[in-house]
Amino acid sequence: MRTIIDLRNEDERVDYPGGVKTIHIPLDRLDEDPDFWVHWMYGPQFGTPLYYRAFIERFPDRIEHVLDAIERASPGGVLFHCVGGRDRTGLVAIAALTAAGVTAEAIADDYALAAERAHTRDPALEEFLAERGTSARELVTDLASTLDYDRPLLRARLVVERAPEVEAGQRPVRAPGARDPL
């Protein structure tokens, strides 16, 4: 890993050990646009896919800034994170996966799996969303299916094309003594 993109606000940040470039891009700048945050900050809707679309519509430049940072990072791994890994990180992951050409259904599956693994699955939130006739999976699928990030350089960074024989489940033929990279 060569680059860390820290999505947290100033009051949430900590220092990182040297040797890894750190880029701070706070997504939730609560002091900016208080009208937006008054509606979304308080209550169970905050930090859920319920506010993702509104956030992207209100602050498209913030998501673009993070995607730019991923795209322009030095060669090597790039890690982006917030505190819990669900809201800000989840939103950026949805945008990056969309830019990589991943299907909306696969993005929703990834979101659900990440919530399960991070133990952020919240029955009260699920009930809150169900009362509104939706679910986190439906919201993520809908959002991912409508986003359009035409970013060929980012896609090239995120997607490693596989040889046709690997896609078919076959081992590639190697010269005798050649190392197998798989």
C-alpha positions in Angstrom: 0.0 0.0 0.0 1.3 3.4 -1.0 -1.6 5.8 -0.4 -4.2 6.2 2.3 -7.2 8.4 1.6 -8.7 9.5 5.0 -12.4 10.5 4.6 -12.8 11.6 8.2 -13.3 15.2 9.4 -10.5 17.1 11.2 -11.8 16.2 14.6 -11.8 12.5 13.8 -8.3 12.1 12.3 -5.2 10.5 13.8 -1.6 10.5 12.6 -0.3 7.7 10.4 3.1 6.1 10.5 5.6 7.5 8.0 6.3 5.9 4.7 2.7 5.9 3.4 1.3 9.0 1.6 -1.9 10.2 3.4 -4.4 12.3 1.6 -7.1 13.9 3.8 -10.4 14.5 2.0 -13.1 15.0 4.6 -16.5 14.2 3.0 -18.8 15.3 5.8 -17.8 19.0 6.3 -20.7 19.7 8.7 -19.9 23.4 8.9 -20.7 23.7 5.2 -24.3 23.7 4.0 -26.1 23.4 7.3 -29.5 23.1 5.6 -28.4 19.8 4.1 -26.9 18.4 7.3 -29.9 19.5 9.5 -32.0 17.1 7.5 -29.6 14.2 7.2 -27.4 14.4 10.3 -29.9 13.6 13.0 -31.7 10.3 13.0 -31.3 6.8 11.7 -31.1 8.0 8.1 -27.5 9.4 8.6 -24.8 7.1 7.4 -27.1 4.9 5.4 -27.8 4.5 1.7 -30.9 6.6 2.3 -28.8 9.7 2.1 -26.2 8.7 -0.5 -28.1 10.0 -3.5 -28.8 13.3 -1.8 -25.2 13.6 -0.8 -23.9 12.9 -4.4 -26.4 15.4 -5.9 -25.5 18.1 -3.3 -21.7 17.5 -3.2 -20.7 15.8 -6.5 -17.3 17.5 -6.3 -16.4 15.7 -3.1 -16.8 12.3 -4.6 -15.0 13.4 -7.8 -12.1 14.6 -5.6 -11.8 11.2 -3.9 -12.0 9.4 -7.3 -9.3 11.8 -8.6 -7.1 10.9 -5.7 -7.4 7.2 -6.3 -6.8 7.7 -10.0 -3.7 9.8 -9.5 -2.2 7.9 -6.5 1.4 6.6 -6.9 1.6 3.0 -8.2 0.7 0.5 -5.5 -2.3 -0.1 -3.3 -4.7 2.7 -2.3 -6.8 2.4 0.9 -9.7 4.8 1.6 -11.5 4.8 4.9 -13.6 6.7 7.4 -14.4 5.5 11.0 -16.9 2.7 10.6 -16.4 1.8 7.0 -20.1 2.0 6.1 -21.2 5.5 5.2 -18.4 7.5 3.7 -16.3 4.5 2.8 -19.4 2.7 1.4 -20.4 5.7 -0.7 -16.9 6.0 -2.2 -16.8 2.3 -2.8 -20.1 2.5 -4.7 -18.7 5.3 -6.8 -15.3 3.6 -7.5 -16.9 0.2 -8.3 -19.3 2.0 -10.7 -16.4 3.7 -12.4 -14.7 0.2 -12.7 -17.8 -1.1 -14.6 -19.1 -3.4 -11.8 -22.8 -4.2 -12.1 -25.2 -2.5 -9.7 -26.3 -5.9 -8.3 -22.7 -6.9 -7.6 -22.1 -3.6 -5.9 -25.1 -4.1 -3.7 -23.9 -7.6 -2.9 -20.5 -6.2 -1.9 -22.1 -3.5 0.3 -24.2 -6.1 2.1 -21.2 -8.4 2.6 -19.1 -5.5 3.9 -21.8 -4.6 6.4 -22.1 -8.2 7.5 -18.3 -8.6 7.9 -17.9 -5.3 9.8 -20.9 -6.2 12.0 -22.6 -2.9 11.0 -25.8 -4.7 10.0 -28.4 -2.9 12.1 -31.8 -4.5 12.6 -33.2 -1.1 13.7 -32.0 0.5 10.5 -33.4 -2.3 8.5 -36.8 -1.8 10.1 -36.5 2.0 9.5 -35.8 1.4 5.8 -38.6 -1.2 5.6 -41.1 1.3 7.0 -40.1 3.5 4.1 -40.7 0.6 1.6 -37.0 0.0 0.8 -33.8 -1.7 2.0 -30.1 -0.9 2.0 -29.7 -3.3 -0.9 -32.4 -1.7 -3.0 -31.1 1.8 -2.3 -27.5 0.8 -3.3 -28.7 -1.1 -6.4 -30.8 1.9 -7.5 -28.0 4.4 -6.9 -25.3 2.3 -8.6 -27.5 1.7 -11.6 -27.9 5.4 -12.2 -24.3 6.7 -11.5 -22.2 7.4 -14.5 -18.5 7.9 -13.8 -16.8 7.8 -17.2 -13.2 7.6 -15.9 -11.1 5.4 -18.1 -7.9 6.0 -16.2 -9.5 5.1 -12.9 -11.1 2.0 -14.5 -7.7 1.0 -15.9 -6.2 1.4 -12.4 -8.9 -0.7 -10.7 -9.5 -3.4 -13.3 -7.0 -6.1 -14.1 -7.9 -7.8 -17.3 -7.4 -11.6 -17.2 -6.2 -13.7 -20.0 -9.0 -15.6 -21.8 -7.8 -19.0 -20.6 -7.9 -17.8 -17.0 -11.5 -16.5 -17.5 -12.4 -20.0 -18.8 -11.0 -21.5 -15.6 -7.9 -23.0 -17.3 -4.3 -22.6 -16.3 -2.3 -20.6 -18.8 0.4 -22.6 -20.7 3.9 -21.6 -19.5 7.2 -22.4 -21.0 9.1 -25.1 -19.1 10.7 -23.6 -16.0 8.7 -20.3 -16.2 7.2 -19.1 -13.0 3.4 -19.1 -12.7 2.2 -15.7 -11.5 -1.2 -17.1 -10.5 
